[in-house]
Amino acid sequence: MGSCIICGTSVDGHICDVHEEDAVFEFRGSTPDQLTAGRYYRGSVDGFAEFGVFVDVGESVTGLLHESELDQRLETLDWQPGERVYVRVTNVRDNGNVDLSWSIRQADDEFRGVLIDDPDAAHELLPAEVDSEQKAETDEQTTDQSDDRGDDSDESAADDGKEEPAQPAAGAVRASDQESATVGSVGDAEQASDSPADTEEAADSDAAPSEPLDREPPEAPAVTVGELDDWVGETIRVTGEIVDARQTSGPTVFELRDGTGTVDCAAFVEAGVRAYPSVGDGDVVRIDGEVRERRGDLQVETEDLTVLDGPDREDVLDEIEAALRERARPDEIDPLVDDDAIAAESEPIADIVEEIRRAIMADRPVIVRHSATTDGYVGAAAIERAVLPRVRDRHSRQDAAYHYIDRRPLEGDVYDLSDATTDVTRMLSNRDRHDENLPLLVFVGAGGTEASLDGFELLDIYDAQRVVVDTVVEPAIDEAVETTLAPRTDAATVATADGRTRGPTATTLAATVAAHVTADVRDDLTHLPAVSYWGEVPETYGDAAAQAGYDETAVQEIREAVALEAFYQSYEDKRELVTDLLFDGQRESGKDGRGLASHVSEQFREKLDVAVETAEANLARRDVAGETVGVLDIEQFTHGYDFPTTMLLLDALYRRLGSDFAAIVGIDEDELHVRSDRAVDVGELAAAAEAAVEGADLQPLSTRSHRIEFLAGQRSAVEDAVVEALAEFF
């Protein structure tokens, strides 16, 4: 029976229920369910999100301090990662999420007491009790090590008439030679100035060469991080790069990475005191220490740490990179179905898989940029599906699934300067505020045409890595980005836009990439290629979807539902909604209550049918070179800010009326779109029309979506010139 440290009431522990909120606790547990709701805890800033701050409570648990709980705006906070804060645990959810609230008391002395919350103890502990236990453990270790010394050491100590200093316990910082002292190890001052007694002892040693000399301890065996499981309890040597250095209430913890994995290396000099203060992120080091298991994880108790410079440093970094690349690259490429067009792209598929896996290993966010189309959304969602498990396996923090993988739709299929400026601004802000690595940007169903070149060049200035997965990649883009993946199709296929999908889609390519990023999600992806095809679905992909449980109607409903949802909140990724549509809905269309996709697809058809009927009724007919060209005034006969988009409308219109028209031109205020079953090169079309209209400034915005921009003042003349120029392609 103890007494409350505040009021003296007899309690089982050191705090009564009435005064529990007057004390602050230091958490020593390892799981969220060991926290006590209502208590105030010491914490440290882990990172920022758009909706709040993640705070580490103890070494293994992270909670969310929502922006609504703060006493100031989130963007005005100047906290740094690792900075101490005081928070109150308001709720621990069943899924392990921890809700936090702000404490107006932000120092130990503003509380009426400090206690230790250790789940392994019968009750909360006083800091003095914990300190005495730690001291007893340290004394016991020191005694054990002293007893283990050889007879020679004992005799020498007896002859000298004084006790030999004890060796540091495992995990303590020591400076055993000049090399260790150069990296900021503790004990430099003691080494710099020998005592007279030490000098005397050294002289005695020189005068008596017959005495056995102290020998250097045998070099610890060099092992990789991946081999540490076999060395628990042994002293080893690991070499690698420091990717994180953090100070806990006890030891300093260095996270070391080599080509096989990462491990925490704890260096202890004094509770809460930084060991090796000159060592930080990016340093390449060699660490000797004992491998121990701590709360289910391996840890190296650092006995000696040496910083490597010059050629040694470069050699280690090269070895790490080579090993990581080898781990990241898939052994072979196995397409989702037998498709010669996909099999022919095995090498670039492997290249992109390697880049994505490598980014995850290096803790670089993967940003997936994609067109706001069914093909773009489905292909990007496939990659997101594959990256998420790897991110969750690598990071324990609650926001990792949103921090290290982000899917961002584009307005069209062009990555312009506006989009690039948004990405650069965000990535530089995250780097400066949160010490975040620059991301890998993956483009799906977008970025393949020369119109995206300006955006890529801005990214290149900041060394942001880019890879493109698209149905077409023009030569200028192939040179501007690190890796590209596009099917080998003839020019006629690229130049034909009749509302039907030809050749492998971006989704087909992206789903194949995703299946090799994480093999466990392969079965989730087999129906996605069929979803991405408008018009006739290739038999192999239709069969694959059917085998996965998605019949023809179900595939159509998902395709239409994604197309509709892509239109609304077009700049939001809608991750959970898209996941429900693609992966969690009812599969067989014959079942009752077919789910979300069925419901949304009905709205898609209703809206599209009305728009197509209106467009058909107002479609003008023009005779050109013996062929009929339809002209639709988009500005006059569509709802410009409502569904469907111009592209979807013209695709559906040409699928319905294509047999009656050689081409359909949709003309808006300052841009036009062309649909035809003939191969129409919009670059050549724009050039021909430009020659006929002075001052119209016709520019092909996308050779893939067959869109041309012009000056609004020349709208009527451009319409006539484009229609006449189409005769060259009939």
C-alpha positions in Angstrom: 0.0 0.0 0.0 1.4 3.4 -1.0 0.2 7.0 -0.8 -0.8 9.6 -3.3 2.1 11.9 -4.1 -0.3 14.9 -4.1 -2.8 14.4 -1.2 -1.3 11.6 0.8 -4.3 9.3 0.5 -3.5 5.6 0.9 -3.7 4.0 -2.6 -2.3 1.0 -4.4 0.5 3.0 -6.1 1.4 6.6 -6.0 -1.6 8.5 -7.3 -5.3 8.6 -6.3 -8.2 8.8 -8.8 -9.0 12.3 -7.9 -5.5 13.6 -8.7 -4.6 11.4 -11.6 -5.1 14.3 -14.1 -2.8 16.5 -12.0 0.2 14.3 -12.8 2.1 13.6 -16.0 3.1 10.1 -17.0 6.1 8.8 -18.9 4.9 5.7 -20.9 7.1 2.6 -20.9 4.7 0.3 -22.7 4.7 -1.0 -26.3 1.1 -1.2 -27.5 -1.8 1.3 -27.6 -4.1 -0.8 -25.3 -1.6 -0.3 -22.5 -2.3 3.4 -22.3 -4.8 4.8 -19.8 -7.4 7.2 -21.3 -7.7 10.4 -19.3 -4.0 10.6 -18.3 -1.5 13.2 -19.4 1.6 11.9 -21.0 5.0 13.1 -22.2 5.3 12.8 -25.9 7.4 13.9 -28.9 6.5 15.3 -32.3 6.6 12.5 -34.9 5.2 14.3 -38.0 2.6 16.5 -39.5 -0.5 15.6 -41.6 -3.1 17.8 -43.3 -5.5 17.1 -40.4 -3.2 17.3 -37.3 0.1 16.3 -35.7 1.2 12.7 -34.9 2.8 12.4 -31.5 4.9 9.6 -30.2 3.8 8.5 -26.7 6.7 6.4 -25.5 8.9 4.6 -28.0 6.4 2.4 -29.7 3.0 4.1 -29.8 1.9 7.0 -31.9 -1.3 9.0 -31.5 -3.1 11.8 -33.4 -3.4 15.3 -32.1 -6.2 16.6 -34.4 -6.0 20.2 -35.5 -9.4 20.8 -33.8 -7.7 20.1 -30.4 -4.9 22.7 -31.0 -4.9 26.2 -29.6 -3.6 27.7 -32.8 -3.7 27.0 -36.6 -1.8 23.9 -37.7 0.3 25.8 -40.3 1.5 28.3 -37.6 3.2 25.6 -35.5 7.0 25.7 -35.5 7.5 22.3 -33.9 10.3 20.1 -35.0 10.3 16.3 -35.1 11.4 14.9 -31.8 10.4 18.1 -29.9 8.8 17.3 -26.5 5.1 18.0 -26.1 2.5 17.1 -23.4 -0.8 15.5 -24.4 -3.8 13.8 -22.9 -5.0 10.4 -24.2 -8.7 10.8 -24.8 -9.5 7.5 -26.5 -7.8 4.3 -27.6 -9.8 2.8 -30.5 -10.4 -0.9 -31.2 -8.2 -0.7 -34.3 -5.3 0.7 -32.2 -5.7 4.4 -33.2 -5.0 6.8 -30.3 -6.8 10.1 -30.0 -5.0 12.9 -28.2 -5.9 16.3 -26.9 -3.7 19.3 -26.1 -2.5 20.1 -22.6 -2.1 23.7 -21.6 0.7 22.5 -19.2 3.8 22.0 -21.3 6.6 21.3 -18.7 7.1 18.8 -15.9 7.1 21.5 -13.3 3.6 22.7 -14.4 2.2 19.4 -13.2 2.0 18.4 -9.6 4.0 15.2 -10.1 5.8 12.9 -12.5 5.1 9.2 -12.7 6.2 6.2 -14.8 3.4 4.2 -16.5 5.0 0.8 -17.0 2.5 -2.0 -17.9 5.0 -4.5 -16.5 4.7 -3.0 -13.0 1.8 -3.6 -10.6 1.2 0.1 -10.4 2.6 3.5 -11.6 6.2 4.1 -10.4 8.1 7.0 -9.1 11.1 8.1 -11.3 13.4 7.4 -8.3 12.2 3.8 -8.2 13.0 3.3 -11.9 16.4 5.0 -11.5 17.3 2.7 -8.6 16.3 -0.4 -10.5 18.3 0.7 -13.5 21.3 1.5 -11.3 21.0 -1.9 -9.7 21.0 -3.6 -13.1 24.0 -1.6 -14.2 25.9 -2.4 -11.0 25.1 -6.1 -11.5 26.3 -6.0 -15.1 29.5 -4.2 -14.0 30.1 -6.8 -11.3 29.6 -9.7 -13.7 32.0 -8.2 -16.2 34.6 -7.6 -13.5 34.4 -11.2 -12.4 34.9 -12.4 -15.9 38.3 -10.7 -16.3 41.4 -12.8 -16.6 43.8 -13.7 -13.8 46.4 -11.4 -15.2 44.2 -8.4 -14.8 43.4 -9.4 -11.2 47.1 -9.9 -10.4 48.0 -6.5 -12.0 45.3 -4.7 -10.0 46.6 -6.3 -6.8 50.2 -5.4 -7.6 49.3 -1.8 -8.3 47.3 -1.5 -5.1 44.3 0.0 -6.9 41.2 -1.2 -8.6 41.1 -1.4 -12.4 38.2 0.7 -13.9 35.2 -1.4 -14.9 34.5 -2.0 -18.6 31.3 -0.2 -19.9 28.1 -2.2 -19.9 26.7 -3.3 -23.3 25.1 -0.4 -24.9 27.2 2.2 -23.1 29.3 4.7 -25.1 33.1 4.2 -24.7 36.1 5.8 -26.4 38.7 3.1 -26.6 41.0 4.6 -29.1 41.8 7.8 -31.0 39.5 6.9 -33.9 36.5 6.5 -31.6 37.3 9.9 -30.0 37.1 11.7 -33.3 33.4 11.0 -33.7 32.3 12.8 -30.6 32.2 9.8 -28.2 31.9 10.3 -24.5 35.1 10.3 -22.5 37.3 12.4 -24.8 38.3 14.7 -22.0 39.5 11.8 -19.9 41.6 10.4 -22.7 43.1 13.8 -23.5 44.8 14.1 -20.1 46.4 11.1 -18.3 46.7 11.2 -14.5 50.2 10.9 -12.9 49.3 7.4 -11.6 48.5 6.4 -15.2 51.9 7.7 -16.4 53.6 5.9 -13.6 51.9 2.6 -14.5 52.9 3.1 -18.1 56.5 3.6 -17.1 56.4 0.5 -15.0 55.1 -1.4 -18.0 57.9 -0.2 -20.3 60.5 -1.2 -17.7 59.2 -4.7 -17.4 58.9 -6.1 -20.9 58.6 -9.6 -19.5 55.1 -8.8 -18.3 52.3 -9.8 -20.8 51.2 -6.8 -22.9 47.5 -5.8 -23.2 46.2 -7.1 -26.6 43.6 -5.5 -28.8 40.3 -7.4 -28.4 39.6 -9.7 -31.3 37.7 -8.0 -34.1 33.9 -8.7 -34.0 32.6 -10.7 -36.9 31.1 -8.6 -39.6 27.5 -9.4 -40.4 24.6 -7.9 -42.3 21.4 -6.6 -40.7 19.5 -9.5 -42.4 21.7 -12.0 -40.6 21.2 -10.6 -37.0 18.6 -13.2 -36.1 21.4 -15.8 -36.0 23.6 -13.6 -33.7 21.4 -12.8 -30.7 23.5 -12.6 -27.6 26.7 -12.2 -29.6 28.9 -9.2 -30.2 29.1 -8.4 -33.9 30.0 -5.6 -36.3 27.5 -4.0 -38.7 28.3 -1.3 -41.3 25.8 1.0 -43.0 24.2 4.4 -43.3 22.4 6.2 -40.4 18.9 7.0 -41.6 17.6 8.3 -38.3 19.0 9.4 -35.0 16.7 10.1 -32.1 17.2 10.7 -28.4 14.9 8.8 -26.0 14.6 9.3 -22.2 17.2 6.6 -22.0 19.7 5.8 -24.8 20.4 7.5 -28.1 19.0 5.3 -30.9 20.6 5.2 -34.3 18.6 3.5 -37.1 21.2 1.9 -39.3 20.5 0.6 -42.9 22.5 -1.7 -45.0 21.6 -3.5 -48.2 19.5 -6.2 -46.3 17.5 -4.1 -43.9 17.5 -1.7 -41.0 18.1 -2.1 -37.3 18.1 0.2 -34.2 21.5 0.6 -32.5 21.2 1.9 -28.9 24.1 3.9 -27.5 23.9 4.8 -23.8 26.0 7.2 -21.8 23.5 8.6 -19.4 19.7 8.7 -19.3 18.5 11.3 -21.8 22.0 12.4 -22.8 22.9 12.3 -26.4 25.6 9.8 -27.3 27.9 10.5 -30.2 26.4 14.0 -30.8 28.3 14.5 -34.0 26.8 11.5 -35.7 23.5 12.0 -37.5 21.4 11.2 -40.6 23.5 10.4 -43.7 26.6 9.3 -41.8 28.2 6.0 -42.8 29.3 4.2 -39.7 30.8 0.9 -38.4 29.2 -0.2 -35.1 30.4 -3.0 -32.8 27.9 -4.2 -30.2 25.8 -7.0 -28.8 22.6 -8.2 -30.5 19.7 -8.3 -28.2 16.0 -8.8 -28.5 13.9 -6.0 -27.2 10.1 -6.1 -27.2 10.1 -8.6 -30.1 12.5 -6.5 -32.2 16.3 -6.9 -32.6 18.5 -4.2 -31.4 22.3 -3.7 -31.3 23.6 -2.4 -28.0 26.4 -0.2 -29.2 29.9 -0.6 -27.7 31.9 1.3 -30.3 30.9 3.5 -33.3 33.3 4.7 -36.0 32.4 7.2 -38.8 33.7 6.2 -42.2 34.8 8.9 -44.6 36.3 9.1 -48.1 36.6 6.0 -50.2 35.4 3.8 -47.4 32.1 5.7 -47.2 31.6 5.6 -50.9 32.3 1.9 -51.1 29.7 1.2 -48.4 27.0 3.4 -50.1 27.7 1.8 -53.4 27.3 -1.7 -51.9 24.0 -0.6 -50.2 22.6 0.8 -53.4 23.6 -2.3 -55.4 22.1 -4.7 -52.8 18.9 -2.6 -52.6 18.5 -2.6 -56.4 19.0 -6.3 -56.5 16.4 -6.8 -53.9 14.0 -4.4 -55.6 14.2 -5.9 -59.1 11.7 -8.8 -59.8 13.2 -12.1 -60.9 10.9 -12.4 -63.9 7.8 -10.8 -65.4 4.6 -12.9 -65.5 1.8 -11.0 -67.2 -1.7 -11.2 -65.7 -2.9 -13.0 -68.9 -1.2 -14.3 -72.0 -0.7 -11.1 -73.9 2.2 -10.8 -76.4 2.1 -7.0 -76.2 2.6 -7.0 -72.5 5.3 -9.7 -72.6 7.2 -7.6 -75.1 7.5 -4.9 -72.4 9.0 -7.1 -69.7 12.2 -5.1 -69.3 10.6 -1.7 -68.8 8.0 -3.3 -66.5 10.8 -4.7 -64.4 12.5 -1.3 -64.4 9.4 0.5 -63.1 8.8 -2.2 -60.4 12.4 -1.7 -59.3 12.0 2.0 -59.1 8.8 1.8 -57.0 10.2 -0.8 -54.6 13.5 1.1 -54.3 11.6 4.3 -53.4 9.7 2.4 -50.6 13.0 1.0 -49.3 14.5 4.5 -49.1 11.4 5.9 -47.3 10.6 8.1 -50.3 6.9 8.8 -50.9 5.4 7.4 -54.0 3.1 10.0 -55.7 0.9 8.5 -58.4 -0.3 11.2 -60.9 -3.0 10.0 -63.3 -5.6 11.3 -65.7 -9.2 11.8 -64.4 -10.5 9.0 -66.6 -11.5 5.4 -65.9 -8.2 4.2 -67.4 -6.2 6.6 -65.2 -8.1 6.0 -62.0 -8.1 2.2 -62.3 -4.4 1.9 -63.3 -3.3 4.3 -60.5 -5.5 2.4 -58.0 -3.8 -0.8 -59.0 -0.3 0.7 -58.1 -1.7 2.2 -54.9 -3.1 -1.2 -54.0 0.3 -2.8 -54.4 2.3 -0.1 -52.6 0.1 0.1 -49.5 1.0 -3.3 -48.0 4.7 -2.5 -48.4 4.3 0.9 -46.8 2.4 -0.6 -43.8 5.0 -3.3 -43.3 7.8 -0.8 -43.3 6.2 2.0 -41.2 4.3 1.6 -37.9 3.1 5.2 -37.8 -0.7 5.6 -38.2 -0.5 8.0 -41.1 2.0 6.0 -43.2 -0.7 4.8 -45.6 -1.4 8.5 -46.5 2.2 9.8 -46.0 4.2 7.5 -48.2 1.7 6.8 -51.0 -0.5 9.5 -52.5 -2.7 9.4 -55.6 -3.4 12.7 -57.2 -5.7 13.0 -60.3 -4.9 15.5 -63.1 -7.6 17.5 -64.8 -6.6 16.0 -68.2 -3.9 13.8 -69.6 -1.3 16.5 -69.7 1.1 17.3 -66.8 1.5 21.0 -67.2 3.4 23.7 -65.4 0.5 24.3 -63.0 0.5 20.7 -61.9 4.3 20.6 -61.6 4.3 23.8 -59.6 1.8 22.2 -57.2 3.9 19.1 -56.7 7.2 21.0 -56.4 5.7 23.4 -53.8 4.4 20.5 -51.7 7.5 18.3 -51.9 9.8 21.2 -50.9 7.5 22.2 -48.1 7.4 18.6 -46.8 11.2 18.4 -47.0 11.8 21.6 -45.1 9.1 21.2 -42.5 9.1 17.4 -41.9 12.5 16.3 -43.2 10.8 14.2 -45.9 12.7 12.7 -48.8 11.9 13.8 -52.3 9.2 11.6 -53.8 9.1 9.2 -56.8 6.4 10.4 -59.2 4.6 7.7 -61.2 2.4 8.9 -64.0 -0.4 6.6 -65.2 -2.5 7.3 -68.3 -1.0 10.8 -68.4 2.3 12.5 -69.2 3.2 10.5 -72.3 2.8 13.3 -74.8 5.1 16.2 -75.5 2.7 18.7 -74.0 3.9 17.5 -70.6 7.5 18.4 -71.2 7.4 21.7 -69.4 6.1 20.1 -66.2 8.8 17.4 -66.3 11.5 19.9 -66.8 10.5 21.7 -63.7 10.6 18.5 -61.7 14.0 17.8 -63.1 15.5 21.0 -61.7 14.8 19.6 -58.2 15.9 16.0 -59.0 12.5 14.6 -58.5 12.4 11.2 -60.1 9.7 10.4 -62.7 8.4 7.3 -64.4 5.6 7.2 -67.0 3.1 4.4 -67.7 0.9 5.5 -70.6 -0.6 4.2 -73.8 1.8 6.4 -75.8 5.2 7.9 -74.9 6.5 10.4 -77.4 10.3 10.6 -78.0 10.7 13.9 -76.1 9.2 12.4 -73.0 11.2 9.3 -73.3 14.3 11.4 -73.0 13.0 13.7 -70.2 12.1 11.0 -67.6 14.1 8.1 -66.1 11.8 5.2 -67.1 8.9 4.9 -69.5 6.4 2.1 -70.2 4.1 2.1 -73.2 2.9 -0.6 -75.6 4.5 -0.9 -79.0 1.7 0.3 -81.2 1.7 1.6 -84.8 1.1 5.3 -85.5 -2.4 4.6 -86.9 -3.6 3.2 -83.6 -2.4 6.2 -81.7 -3.9 8.6 -84.2 -7.4 7.0 -84.1 -9.9 8.3 -81.6 -13.3 6.8 -82.1 -14.5 6.2 -78.5 -13.1 2.6 -78.5 -10.0 1.4 -76.7 -7.3 -0.1 -78.9 -4.2 -1.9 -77.7 -3.1 -2.4 -74.1 -4.5 0.3 -71.8 -2.5 2.2 -69.2 -4.4 0.0 -66.6 -3.2 -3.2 -68.2 0.4 -2.0 -68.0 0.0 -0.5 -64.5 -1.8 -3.6 -63.1 1.1 -5.8 -64.4 3.5 -3.5 -62.7 1.5 -3.6 -59.5 1.3 -7.4 -59.5 5.1 -7.5 -59.4 5.5 -4.8 -56.8 3.5 -6.9 -54.3 2.7 -10.5 -55.4 0.1 -10.9 -52.7 -2.3 -8.4 -54.4 -2.1 -10.1 -57.8 -5.5 -11.8 -57.4 -7.1 -8.5 -56.6 -6.0 -7.0 -59.9 -7.0 -9.6 -62.6 -10.3 -7.9 -63.4 -9.0 -4.4 -63.7 -7.7 -4.5 -67.3 -11.2 -5.4 -68.5 -12.7 -2.5 -66.6 -10.4 0.0 -68.5 -11.7 -0.9 -72.0 -14.4 1.1 -73.6 -16.1 -0.7 -76.5 -15.1 -4.3 -77.0 -13.1 -5.9 -74.2 -10.3 -8.3 -75.4 -11.4 -11.9 -74.8 -8.4 -12.8 -72.7 -9.1 -10.0 -70.2 -12.8 -10.6 -70.2 -12.2 -14.2 -69.3 -9.7 -13.2 -66.6 -12.3 -10.9 -65.0 -14.9 -13.7 -65.2 -12.6 -16.1 -63.5 -12.1 -13.6 -60.8 -15.9 -13.4 -60.3 -16.7 -10.3 -62.4 -19.0 -11.0 -65.3 -19.5 -8.7 -68.3 -22.2 -6.6 -66.6 -20.3 -6.2 -63.4 -17.2 -5.0 -65.3 -19.3 -2.5 -67.2 -20.9 -1.2 -64.0 -17.6 -0.7 -62.4 -16.2 1.1 -65.5 -19.2 3.5 -65.6 -19.2 4.1 -61.9 -15.5 5.0 -61.8 -16.0 7.4 -64.8 -18.8 9.2 -63.0 -17.0 9.5 -59.6 -13.8 10.6 -61.4 -15.8 13.7 -62.5 -16.8 14.9 -59.1 -14.2 16.4 -56.7 -11.8 15.8 -59.6 -8.7 16.9 -57.6 -9.4 14.5 -54.8 -8.1 10.9 -54.9 -11.3 9.5 -53.3 -9.2 6.5 -52.1 -11.8 4.8 -50.0 -14.6 5.3 -52.5 -12.5 4.0 -55.4 -11.4 1.0 -53.3 -15.1 0.2 -52.7 -15.9 0.4 -56.4 -13.0 -1.7 -57.6 -12.3 -4.2 -54.9 -15.1 -4.4 -52.3 -18.3 -4.4 -54.2 -20.6 -7.3 -55.1 -19.1 -9.2 -58.0 -21.7 -11.3 -59.7 -24.2 -9.0 -61.4 -26.9 -11.6 -61.0 -27.0 -11.3 -57.2 -29.6 -9.2 -55.5 -28.4 -5.8 -54.4 -25.4 -5.5 -56.6 -23.8 -2.9 -54.5 -22.3 0.5 -54.9 -21.0 0.2 -58.5 -24.4 -0.9 -59.8 -26.1 2.1 -58.1 -23.6 4.6 -59.4 -23.5 3.2 -62.9 -27.3 3.8 -63.2 -26.7 7.5 -62.6 -23.9 7.4 -65.1 -26.2 6.0 -67.9 -29.0 8.4 -67.0 -26.9 11.5 -67.3 -24.9 10.3 -70.3 -28.0 9.2 -72.3 -29.7 12.6 -71.8 -26.5 14.4 -72.9 -26.0 12.2 -76.0 -29.6 12.6 -77.1 -29.4 16.4 -76.8 -26.1 16.4 -78.7 -27.5 14.1 -81.5 -30.5 16.4 -81.9 -28.2 19.5 -82.3 -25.4 17.9 -84.4 -24.8 19.9 -87.6 -23.8 18.0 -90.8 -21.1 19.2 -93.1 -20.1 17.5 -96.4 -16.4 17.3 -96.9 -14.7 15.5 -99.9 -17.7 13.2 -100.2 -17.8 12.4 -96.5 -20.1 13.6 -93.7 -18.6 15.4 -90.8 -20.7 16.2 -87.7 -20.1 19.4 -85.8 -21.4 19.9 -82.3 -21.4 23.3 -80.6 -20.2 22.2 -77.1 -20.7 25.7 -75.7 -24.4 25.9 -76.8 -25.6 22.3 -76.4 -24.0 20.9 -73.3 -23.9 21.7 -69.6 -20.3 22.9 -69.3 -19.9 22.3 -65.6 -21.9 19.1 -65.3 -21.4 15.5 -66.1 -20.5 14.1 -68.7 -17.2 15.6 -69.7 -16.7 16.7 -73.3 -14.4 13.7 -73.9 -16.9 11.1 -72.6 -19.8 12.8 -74.5 -18.0 12.7 -77.8 -16.7 9.2 -77.3 -20.3 8.0 -76.6 -21.7 10.0 -79.4 -19.2 8.6 -82.0 -19.8 5.0 -80.7 -23.5 5.5 -81.4 -23.2 7.5 -84.7 -19.8 6.6 -86.1 -21.3 4.6 -89.0 -23.0 7.7 -90.3 -20.0 10.1 -89.9 -16.4 10.1 -91.1 -15.7 12.4 -88.1 -17.3 14.4 -85.4 -15.9 17.7 -84.3 -16.9 19.1 -80.9 -16.1 22.9 -80.7 -16.1 24.9 -77.5 -15.2 28.5 -76.8 -11.5 28.1 -77.3 -10.8 24.4 -78.0 -12.1 21.6 -80.1 -12.0 17.8 -80.1 -12.0 15.4 -83.0 -13.4 11.9 -83.1 -13.0 9.6 -86.1 -12.4 6.0 -87.1 -9.7 7.3 -89.5 -6.1 8.0 -88.4 -6.1 11.7 -87.8 -2.8 13.3 -86.7 -4.0 16.3 -84.7 -0.6 18.0 -85.0 -0.9 17.9 -88.8 -4.5 18.9 -88.6 -3.7 22.0 -86.5 -0.9 23.0 -88.8 -3.2 22.7 -91.9 -5.9 24.8 -90.2 -3.4 27.3 -88.9 -2.2 28.0 -92.5 -5.8 28.8 -93.5 -6.7 31.1 -90.6 -4.5 34.1 -89.7 -3.9 34.8 -86.0 -5.8 31.8 -84.6 -2.8 30.3 -82.9 -3.9 26.7 -83.1 -2.0 24.4 -80.7 -2.5 20.6 -80.4 -2.8 20.2 -76.6 -2.9 16.4 -76.7 -2.2 14.1 -79.6 -3.7 11.3 -77.6 -7.0 12.9 -76.6 -7.2 14.7 -80.0 -7.7 18.2 -78.6 -6.7 21.5 -80.2 -6.6 24.9 -78.6 -7.2 28.2 -80.4 -7.9 31.9 -79.8 -11.6 32.4 -79.0 -11.9 35.4 -81.3 -11.3 33.2 -84.4 -13.7 30.5 -83.4 -15.9 30.5 -86.5 -13.0 30.6 -88.9 -11.2 27.8 -87.0 -14.3 25.6 -87.2 -14.5 26.0 -91.0 -10.7 25.5 -91.4 -10.5 22.4 -89.3 -13.5 20.8 -91.0 -12.0 21.4 -94.4 -8.6 20.2 -93.3 -10.1 16.9 -92.2 -10.5 16.0 -95.9 -6.8 15.3 -96.0 -7.3 12.3 -93.7 -10.3 10.7 -95.5 
